[in-house]
Amino acid sequence: MQNPVATAYSRRSVGRLAATALVGLAASTGAMAQAEKPIVKMATSPVGSAGYAIATAMAKVVGDKSPYKVELAGLTGSGAIADLLTRGEIAFGFMTSIDQVMAYNGQPPYKTSYRELRLMTLGSPWRTSIVVRKDSPYKKIADLKGRRVSGAYTAHPVCAQIFLAVLANAGMTPRDVTIVPVPHAAQGVQALIEGRVDAAGCSIPQMGLMKEADAKFGVRYLPIDVSPAALERTQKIVAVLQPEDVKGGSLTGIVGNTEMLTYAGAVAASTKTSDKAVFDFLKAMWDNGDDLKKLHNVFKEWGHKEMPGNGAHAVPFHNGAVQFYKSVGVWTPTHESKQAALTKK
């Protein structure tokens, strides 16, 4: 019989995570009851990132509403999440859909194929471009030629690719700007706050540090070019990026209607995560959407229909996720056909 947790840390794993992660428990008024629950581990991006804030909300709700207590770790990069997931040392990971596809297929900069990765739920759209101070003279991405821009993203492979795609949208490469290397998107925004860069790439409006920067001096996203040629250059680097006209004032840094690029957040597991743990995690999210919305506004666009997506997934769903989506009647023949094709590989 499957162990419903099946992902307890080894002592060696705890030491490794302690060296690379900031671990915190989602607060709960039922702390005493929580202490009696088995613990599952969930990893995401560093403190201050949008991923950490979103994962904190999920850890809180799933910890309150499921048979498990969720411990959250903010790691230095998505490569570490994929590695720990596929070793069975953590149960869940909050990674973008782009990260999951790249890791699963072993696309650069990933050096191996993480074929044990499994999708649990897709999420709301994340919008991105390059962000600058609100009072800066820069009006479009091409205006940043020769300027200091955070980049490299050594611990966040998908950020490195998104950054290249955004520059390509403007007909630029990293050689056209002065790159200030940072490991992760959150550190890029921190560099903007500290005045070490003129612009930060691979950031999204929901980042905690973005709100801090906006409160300190105001921030503004630069629009992407939606011409067919510009989008072709963009999608040649990251095929799933799509344009969206984001309404002014709807998100931090969206001063007026602004064309941005979108992709999705997602929760991953691995073949070593039990069916029951995945089923119970998804059930807690499905049944408690209102609680999630109170904790983070990203869940206003992360409802029932977004969780399984439309059947165009490029990473197989976890068996526990398939069981759950079938139980609530949203697993379609399109999902089944795509899942069958993926699991035959």
N, C-alpha and C positions, 0 to 999 in steps of 0.2 A: 504494500500500500504506500502511496506517495506521502512523503512528509509534507504537510501543508506549508511549512516555512522553507525547509530545504536549502536555506542560503545563509545559515549562521556563519559569522566570521570565525576563521581560525585565529589563533593568537598572532600568527605571523601577519594575517590580513589586518587585524586591528592595529598592529604596529605600523604597517604601511599606510593605512588611512590616517592614523594619528599624525603621521609626518606630512601628509599632503592635503588633509581636509579639515575643515571646521565642522564639527559634528554638533547638531543641536536637536532637541526633541520639540515637536510641535506642542505648544501649551494646551492644556485641557483642564476644564473644571473637574473632570472625572479622573484626576491624576491617580488616585488610589486604585480605581478599577482598572486603569490603563496598566498599572504596574503588574497586574496579574495576567495580562495578555502576553502571548508569545510575541517576540520582536521580529519584525522584518526590516531590512535595510533598503533605503532608497538613496541614490546618488544623483546629483545634478551639477550645474555650473557654480562658480564661486559666489559667496555672499556679495550682495550688491548687484548681481545680475538679475535680469528678468526671470531666467530659469529658476533661480533659487527662490524668488518670491512666489512664483507659481507653484513650485514643488512644495513649498512650505504650506500653502493652502491645501493641497491634496493630502499631504501628510497629516494635517490637522483633522480633516474631515474623514479620511479613511481610518485614522487612528481612533476617532470617536465612534464611527458607525460600522466598523467591521470587527471581526474577531481578533485583529492584530493591533499592536502598537507599532507605529512607523518611526524609525530613526532616520534622520535626514543628514546626508553628508554633502558638503559643497566641495567638489574636486576641482583641480586645476585645469582640466580639459576633458573633452568628450572621448578622447582616446583612452583615458583612464577608466571612464565609465564602461565603455565597450569591453575593455579587458577584464574588469572585475565582474561584469555581468556574465560573460561567457565562461569564466572560471567558477561560477556559482557562488561567489563570495558576497554578492549583493543580490537582492531579489528584483529590484526595479531601478530603472534609470530614466530620468527626464532628459531626452535628447531631441533635437529637431528632426523632422522627417528627412532632411538632407543628410544630416549626420548618420542616421540609421542606414540609409541607402548606400552612402559611401563606405561605411564600416562593413556592412554586410557583403558588399562586392569587392572590398579591398582596393577601392579607388584611391589614388594618391590624394593626400599624403599618408593615408593608412598603408602600412607595410604588409598587412595580412588580411585575409578575408575572415570576418567574424560570422561564420555561417550559423552559429548557434543563437544569434540574435533573433528575437521575435517581437513583432509589433503587438501592443495591447490596445492603444487608442490613439487616434489622430486627434488634433486639437484645433484651436482657433487660428486664424491667419495672423502671422507676424509681419509687420511692415518694416522695411529698412531702407536706408539710403545713407548719406553722410551728413553728420550733424555739426553745426557751427554755433558760435555765439550769436544771439539774436541781433546784436548791434554790429556784427561783422559786415564788411563790404561785399562778401561773396554771395552771389545770387544763383549761380549754377555750378555744377561740379567742375567744369572746365576752368572756372576762376581759381581753382586751387593749385594750378600749375606752379611748381616751385615752392609751395607752402609746406609747412610741417603737418603731417597727417599720421595719426596712429595706424599701425599696420603690423604685418608679419604674423601675429596671432599664433605663436609657436605652440601653444597648448590647446588651440581651438581650431582644428583643421577646417571645419565648415566656414568659420569666419574668414579664414584666409581666402577661400574660394569665393565667398560672397563679395569680399572686398575687391578682388580682381574683377569680378563680374560687374560691379558698380563702376569701377574705373573704366572698364571696357565700354560700358554704356555711353560714356562721354568721349570715347575714342582715345582713352589714356591707358597707360601702364604704370606700375610703381616707379619707373624711371622718371616719370613726369612730375613727381612730388618728392618731398623729403620725408622718407619713412622714419617714424619714431617707433622702434619695435616695442610691442607689448605682448604678453602671453595670451590675453583674453579680452573680449569686448569690454568687460567692465573696467579693466585697467586702462583701456583707451579713453573711456569717458572720464575716468579719474585724471588722466593726463590733460584733458580739456579743462577740467575744473581747476587744475593747478597751473594752467597757462603754459604747459610744456608743448602743446600742439595747437594748431589753428583749427583743426577739424578732427573728428573721430569717425572712423568707419565701422561697419558691422554692428551698429547699435540699433536698438528698438525702443519705441517710446515708453514701454512698460517697465524699463529698467529702473530700479530704485535710485541709482546714481544719476539717471537722467532727470528725475524729479528734483534731486538735490541741485544739479547744475541749473535747472530752470528756475529754482527758487533763488539761487545765488546771483545769476546774471542774465537769465533768459536764454533759451536755445531755439534753434530753427533748423529744420531739415531742408536740405537742398533737393530740388525735384530731379527725377530721372527723365531721360529722353524716351518718349514712347513711340518714336518713329520706327517703322519696320526694320530699318538698317541697324538702329541702336539696339533694339530688342534682340535682333539676330546675334549681334556681338555679345550681348549679355548672356543669352541662353546657350551660346556655344560653350560657355564656361560652366554655368549651372542651369541645366535644362528646365528645372521645375520652377524657376523664378518667373512670376507673372506680374504685370503692371496693375496698379489700382489707383484710382483717383480718390485720395483720402480727404474727407471733409475737414475744412479748417476748424480748429478748436476742438476736434473730437478726441485728440490725443496730445500728450506732451510734445511740444516742438512743432506741431502742425499749425503754423501761424495762419496760413490761408489754404485753400484747396491745393493739395500737393500730390503730384504723381510719385508713387513709391513702388518698390518691389515687394512682393509677398511670398511667404512660404509658411509652413505649419510647424507648430510644436507637436510633440508626440511623446508617449510613454512606452518604453521598451522593457522587455523581460528577456529571459533566455530559456533554452530548452531545459535548463537545470532548475528553473522556477516552477513550482508545482501548479497544476491546473487549478486547484482550490484557491491558492493565494491570489492568482490572477483573477479568477471569477469573483472572489469576494472584494477585491480592490475595485473592479469595474462596477460591481453592484452598488458599492458605497458611493461612487461618483454619480452613477445613474440616478439613484434614489434621492440624492441630496444636492442637486444642482443649485438650489436657492442658497444653501449654506456656502457653497463655493463662490457664488457671485458676491456674497457679502465680504468675502476675504480678499478677492482680487477681481478687478473688472474684466480681465481676459476671459473669464468664464461666461460673460454675457454673450460671447460668440462661440462658446464651446458647449453646445447642447447635445441632445441625443443623436441628431442626424450627423453631427460632425465626428462623433466618436468612432464609428466604423468606416467613415468616409463613403466614397461612392463605388468602391470595388476596384479602384485603380492603384492599389497599394503595390509597392515594389519590394517589400520585405514580408515574409509570411506572417500571418497572425498567429499568436500563441494558441495552443489547443484550448486553454482555459478561456481565452477571449472568444474563440469560435463558439464554444459551448454557451457563453453568456449571451452573445448577440443572437444566437438561435433561440435562446430562452425568452428573449424580449421581442422576437419577431422582426429583427432588422437585418438578418443575414440573408442576402439575396442570391439568386442564381449567378449574378455577376461576381459577387464576392467568392462564391464557391468555385467558379471557373478559374478565377485568378489565383486563388489559394492552391488549387490543384496543380496549376502550371508551375507555381513557385516551389511547391514541395516536391515536385518530380525532379528538380534540378540537382 
